[in-house]
Amino acid sequence: MTLLPSRRFRFLLGTIAASVLVAFSVGATSALRAHAAPASVASPSQASVADQVAWSMMPVITDVGEERSNFAYAVEPGATIDDAVLVRNSGTSALTLAVYGSDAFTDESGALDIATTEPGSGAIGTWITPSVESVSIEPGGLVRIPFTLNVPADAQPGEHAGALLTVLESSGDTVSVDMRYATRVTATVAGDLTAGMSLDRARFDVETGFWPWESATASVAYDVRNTGNTRLSAVQLITAQGVEMYSSPDAATGLTTLAELLPEAAVSVDATVKGLTAWTPFAALHIAVSPTVLAPAGAEAPTIDQQQVTLTAVAIAPGWWVILAALAAGVFVIIRLVTGRRRPAPRTPR
């Protein structure tokens, strides 16, 4: 029995409607699974630092420097600098502190940090030689610790950052507490100061919703590298589909301002941009990093340009296939109806 055009039309419409309902069900199930992900449980914090243990460090007023919060020198290769630090025991317990030089580095958030162990390379930590390896201080006591900065004859021009450390190690019943106090030491070796920055390994991908009008999320990753011999700070901006993500010092915006990139330091940046859509099959994202040279006092800061890169990624929502299938089916139905109506009626033999 041949179906009449009206019945065929209703059959095809029913098939399209069923496909759309299945697609909606898949999208809803995916959303429910996403919301049902188990929450992580944070481990309880541990602390065993005694309140009676406290000390401080401050540079001594010498011919090298007057009142200052840290040690900063402009030196020639091969130079030797003699200086000293005051260590005060402001707690209620006697202290025995290890004293040594250490290297500074840029941590994963783009801020300055101090290495926790004595340096094993030829960096500035090895240039710092305290007059003693350890010191004992009674409560309320004050001790002067001389040290020497020996700059190698082959030291590279530019800024070298480290610290003079005093360290107290104590053991409890369950944890070992390593308390330290660092005073920064920066040596700027004579020569041309250069400033440079690169954006490396930039990439991003888009996670869409089921339908193109649902919210999509972009995951962005790239490396920011200081290619000069001076320190840099940098603000960042990521833009996609009119959504802008600015960096902030506390990362409250989801993107961190890079506070201090030491020479040759690199930081891996990961960010998530929400509120996008997938109306087009490709998404574009723009990254801009604006550096500032942190030149030492009295030095002329070299210039540096903003770094930018534009990326594209495939962003096809699965629902597009349902929409295209529905459109194709609709076109097919219309063509069948039109051609069916134009077909001449069969002639009745006489």
C-alpha positions as CSV (number, residue, x, y, z in Angstrom):
1,M,0.0,0.0,0.0
2,T,1.4,3.4,-1.0
3,L,1.5,6.1,1.7
4,L,-0.4,9.3,0.7
5,P,1.7,12.5,0.8
6,S,-0.1,13.8,3.9
7,R,0.7,10.6,5.9
8,R,4.3,10.5,4.6
9,F,4.7,14.1,5.7
10,R,3.4,13.3,9.2
11,F,5.7,10.3,9.4
12,L,8.8,12.3,8.6
13,L,7.9,15.1,11.0
14,G,7.5,12.5,13.7
15,T,11.0,11.1,13.0
16,I,12.5,14.6,13.2
17,A,10.7,15.4,16.5
18,A,11.9,12.1,18.0
19,S,15.5,12.9,17.0
20,V,15.3,16.3,18.6
21,L,13.9,14.8,21.8
22,V,16.7,12.3,22.0
23,A,19.3,15.0,21.5
24,F,17.8,17.1,24.3
25,S,17.8,14.0,26.6
26,V,21.5,13.4,25.8
27,G,22.3,17.1,26.6
28,A,20.4,16.9,29.9
29,T,22.1,13.7,30.9
30,S,25.5,15.2,30.3
31,A,24.6,18.2,32.4
32,L,23.4,16.0,35.2
33,R,26.6,14.0,35.1
34,A,28.7,17.2,35.2
35,H,26.8,18.5,38.3
36,A,27.1,15.1,40.0
37,A,30.9,15.1,40.1
38,P,32.2,14.5,43.7
39,A,33.7,17.4,45.6
40,S,37.3,17.2,46.8
41,V,38.0,17.1,50.5
42,A,40.8,19.3,51.8
43,S,43.2,17.7,54.2
44,P,43.4,19.3,57.7
45,S,46.2,21.8,58.1
46,Q,49.1,21.1,60.5
47,A,51.0,23.7,62.6
48,S,53.6,23.2,65.3
49,V,55.5,26.6,65.3
50,A,56.0,27.8,68.8
51,D,54.9,31.4,69.5
52,Q,58.1,32.1,71.5
53,V,60.4,31.6,68.5
54,A,60.8,34.9,66.5
55,W,63.7,36.8,65.0
56,S,64.5,39.5,62.4
57,M,67.2,40.6,60.1
58,M,68.2,44.1,58.9
59,P,71.2,45.4,57.0
60,V,74.0,47.2,59.0
61,I,74.7,50.8,58.2
62,T,78.1,50.7,56.6
63,D,80.2,52.5,54.0
64,V,78.5,50.2,51.4
65,G,75.0,51.4,52.3
66,E,73.1,53.5,54.8
67,E,69.5,52.8,55.9
68,R,68.1,50.1,53.6
69,S,65.7,47.3,53.6
70,N,67.9,44.8,51.7
71,F,71.2,44.6,50.0
72,A,71.6,46.0,46.4
73,Y,74.9,46.5,44.7
74,A,76.2,47.8,41.4
75,V,79.4,45.9,40.8
76,E,82.1,45.1,38.2
77,P,83.1,41.5,37.4
78,G,85.6,40.2,39.9
79,A,84.6,42.8,42.6
80,T,84.5,41.9,46.3
81,I,82.0,43.6,48.6
82,D,82.2,43.4,52.5
83,D,78.9,44.0,54.3
84,A,77.1,42.8,57.4
85,V,73.6,42.0,58.7
86,L,72.1,42.4,62.2
87,V,70.0,39.5,63.6
88,R,67.7,40.1,66.5
89,N,66.1,37.4,68.7
90,S,62.7,38.9,69.5
91,G,61.3,35.7,71.0
92,T,61.5,34.1,74.4
93,S,63.7,31.1,73.5
94,A,67.4,30.9,72.7
95,L,68.1,30.4,69.0
96,T,70.8,28.6,67.0
97,L,70.5,29.6,63.4
98,A,72.3,28.4,60.3
99,V,73.6,31.2,58.1
100,Y,74.2,30.9,54.3
101,G,73.6,32.5,51.0
102,S,70.9,31.2,48.6
103,D,69.5,31.9,45.1
104,A,66.3,33.7,44.3
105,F,63.9,32.3,41.7
106,T,60.5,33.1,40.1
107,D,57.8,30.8,41.4
108,E,54.9,29.3,39.4
109,S,52.7,32.3,40.1
110,G,55.3,34.8,38.8
111,A,56.5,36.1,42.2
112,L,59.9,36.1,43.8
113,D,60.9,33.2,46.1
114,I,64.0,32.0,47.8
115,A,65.6,28.6,47.4
116,T,65.2,26.5,50.5
117,T,68.6,24.9,50.4
118,E,72.2,26.1,49.8
119,P,72.9,26.7,46.1
120,G,74.8,24.1,44.1
121,S,75.3,26.2,41.0
122,G,77.4,29.2,40.2
123,A,74.5,31.6,40.8
124,I,74.7,34.5,43.3
125,G,74.0,32.2,46.3
126,T,77.5,30.9,45.9
127,W,78.9,34.4,45.8
128,I,77.7,35.1,49.3
129,T,80.0,33.9,52.1
130,P,79.0,34.6,55.7
131,S,81.8,34.9,58.3
132,V,80.1,32.1,60.3
133,E,78.1,29.0,59.4
134,S,75.8,29.3,62.4
135,V,75.1,31.7,65.3
136,S,73.5,31.4,68.8
137,I,71.4,34.3,70.1
138,E,69.8,34.6,73.6
139,P,66.3,36.1,74.0
140,G,66.4,39.8,73.3
141,G,70.0,39.5,71.9
142,L,71.4,41.2,68.8
143,V,74.3,39.7,66.7
144,R,76.2,41.3,63.9
145,I,77.1,38.8,61.1
146,P,79.6,40.0,58.5
147,F,79.6,38.5,55.0
148,T,81.4,38.9,51.7
149,L,80.0,39.1,48.2
150,N,82.6,37.7,45.7
151,V,81.6,38.5,42.1
152,P,83.2,36.1,39.6
153,A,85.4,37.6,37.0
154,D,83.3,36.0,34.3
155,A,79.9,37.1,35.8
156,Q,77.4,38.0,33.1
157,P,76.1,41.6,32.9
158,G,72.7,42.2,34.4
159,E,70.8,41.6,37.6
160,H,71.5,38.6,39.8
161,A,69.1,38.0,42.7
162,G,69.6,35.9,45.9
163,A,69.4,36.2,49.6
164,L,71.2,35.8,52.9
165,L,69.4,33.2,55.0
166,T,69.1,32.4,58.6
167,V,67.4,29.1,59.3
168,L,66.1,27.3,62.4
169,E,65.3,23.7,62.1
170,S,63.2,22.1,64.8
171,S,61.5,18.7,65.1
172,G,58.1,17.9,66.7
173,D,56.3,14.6,67.4
174,T,54.8,14.4,64.0
175,V,56.3,17.1,61.8
176,S,59.5,18.9,61.2
177,V,59.3,22.7,61.1
178,D,61.9,24.6,59.0
179,M,61.7,28.3,59.9
180,R,63.8,30.8,58.0
181,Y,64.3,34.5,57.5
182,A,65.7,35.9,54.3
183,T,67.2,39.3,53.4
184,R,67.4,39.9,49.7
185,V,70.7,40.4,48.0
186,T,70.8,41.8,44.4
187,A,74.0,42.4,42.4
188,T,73.8,44.3,39.1
189,V,76.9,43.4,37.1
190,A,78.2,46.2,34.9
191,G,77.4,46.0,31.2
192,D,74.5,46.6,28.9
193,L,71.0,46.0,30.4
194,T,68.7,44.3,28.1
195,A,64.9,43.6,28.3
196,G,63.1,40.9,26.4
197,M,60.0,38.7,26.7
198,S,58.6,35.9,24.7
199,L,55.3,34.0,24.7
200,D,55.9,30.3,24.0
201,R,53.8,27.2,23.5
202,A,50.5,29.1,23.4
203,R,47.5,26.9,23.0
204,F,43.8,26.7,23.8
205,D,40.7,24.5,23.3
206,V,37.0,25.0,23.7
207,E,34.6,22.8,25.6
208,T,31.1,23.5,24.2
209,G,27.6,22.8,25.5
210,F,25.4,20.4,23.5
211,W,23.6,23.3,21.8
212,P,25.5,26.2,20.1
213,W,23.7,28.8,22.3
214,E,24.7,27.1,25.5
215,S,27.7,28.4,27.5
216,A,31.2,27.3,26.2
217,T,34.5,27.4,28.1
218,A,38.0,28.1,26.7
219,S,41.0,26.6,28.4
220,V,44.2,28.6,27.7
221,A,47.8,27.8,28.4
222,Y,51.1,29.6,27.5
223,D,54.6,30.3,28.8
224,V,55.9,33.7,29.6
225,R,59.7,33.9,29.4
226,N,62.1,36.7,30.4
227,T,64.7,36.7,27.7
228,G,66.7,39.8,28.9
229,N,69.0,40.4,31.9
230,T,66.8,42.7,33.9
231,R,63.8,41.9,36.1
232,L,60.3,42.3,34.7
233,S,56.7,42.5,35.9
234,A,53.8,42.0,33.6
235,V,50.0,42.4,33.4
236,Q,48.0,40.1,31.2
237,L,44.8,40.3,29.2
238,I,42.9,37.4,27.5
239,T,40.1,38.3,25.1
240,A,37.6,36.0,23.4
241,Q,34.2,36.8,21.8
242,G,34.2,40.2,23.6
243,V,34.8,38.5,27.0
244,E,37.9,40.1,28.7
245,M,39.9,38.6,31.5
246,Y,42.4,41.0,33.1
247,S,45.1,39.8,35.5
248,S,45.2,40.9,39.2
249,P,47.8,40.6,41.9
250,D,45.7,38.2,43.9
251,A,44.4,36.2,40.9
252,A,40.8,37.1,41.9
253,T,40.0,37.5,38.2
254,G,41.3,34.0,37.4
255,L,44.6,35.4,35.9
256,T,47.6,36.4,38.0
257,T,49.7,39.6,37.4
258,L,53.3,38.5,37.1
259,A,55.0,40.4,40.0
260,E,58.7,39.6,39.3
261,L,60.2,37.6,36.5
262,L,63.9,37.2,37.0
263,P,66.3,37.0,34.0
264,E,65.9,33.7,32.2
265,A,62.8,32.8,34.3
266,A,59.7,31.3,32.7
267,V,56.2,31.0,34.1
268,S,53.5,28.6,32.8
269,V,50.1,30.4,32.7
270,D,46.8,28.5,32.7
271,A,43.5,30.2,32.5
272,T,39.8,29.4,31.9
273,V,37.6,31.8,30.0
274,K,33.8,31.3,30.6
275,G,30.7,32.7,29.0
276,L,31.5,31.9,25.4
277,T,29.2,30.3,22.7
278,A,29.7,28.0,19.8
279,W,27.6,29.6,17.0
280,T,30.6,29.4,14.6
281,P,32.7,26.3,14.0
282,F,35.9,28.1,15.0
283,A,36.7,30.3,18.0
284,A,39.4,33.0,18.2
285,L,41.3,34.1,21.3
286,H,43.8,36.9,21.8
287,I,46.5,37.0,24.5
288,A,48.3,40.3,25.4
289,V,51.1,40.5,28.0
290,S,52.4,44.0,28.8
291,P,55.8,43.9,30.6
292,T,57.4,46.6,32.7
293,V,61.2,46.7,33.3
294,L,62.1,46.7,37.0
295,A,65.5,48.4,36.6
296,P,67.8,48.9,39.6
297,A,67.9,52.4,41.2
298,G,70.0,54.8,39.1
299,A,70.0,52.7,36.0
300,E,68.3,53.6,32.8
301,A,65.6,51.1,32.0
302,P,65.7,49.6,28.6
303,T,62.5,49.6,26.5
304,I,60.3,46.5,25.9
305,D,57.3,45.9,23.7
306,Q,54.0,44.3,24.5
307,Q,53.8,40.6,23.5
308,Q,50.6,39.4,21.7
309,V,49.4,36.3,20.0
310,T,46.0,35.2,18.5
311,L,44.9,31.6,18.5
312,T,42.0,29.7,16.9
313,A,40.4,26.4,17.9
314,V,37.6,24.2,16.6
315,A,34.3,24.8,18.6
316,I,31.5,22.8,17.1
317,A,28.6,22.1,19.5
318,P,27.1,18.5,19.0
319,G,23.7,20.0,18.7
320,W,24.7,21.5,15.3
321,W,24.5,18.0,13.8
322,V,20.9,17.6,15.0
323,I,20.0,21.1,13.7
324,L,21.6,20.3,10.3
325,A,19.8,16.9,10.2
326,A,16.5,18.5,10.9
327,L,17.0,21.1,8.2
328,A,18.0,18.4,5.7
329,A,15.0,16.4,6.6
330,G,12.8,19.4,6.2
331,V,14.2,20.2,2.8
332,F,13.6,16.6,1.8
333,V,10.0,16.7,2.9
334,I,9.3,19.9,1.0
335,I,10.9,18.5,-2.2
336,R,8.9,15.3,-1.9
337,L,5.6,17.2,-1.3
338,V,6.3,19.5,-4.2
339,T,7.2,16.8,-6.6
340,G,4.3,14.6,-5.4
341,R,1.8,17.3,-6.2
342,R,3.2,17.9,-9.7
343,R,3.0,14.3,-10.6
344,P,0.2,13.9,-13.2
345,A,-2.8,11.8,-12.3
346,P,-3.0,8.4,-13.9
347,R,-5.2,8.2,-17.0
348,T,-8.2,6.0,-17.0
349,P,-8.3,3.8,-20.1
350,R,-11.4,4.3,-22.2
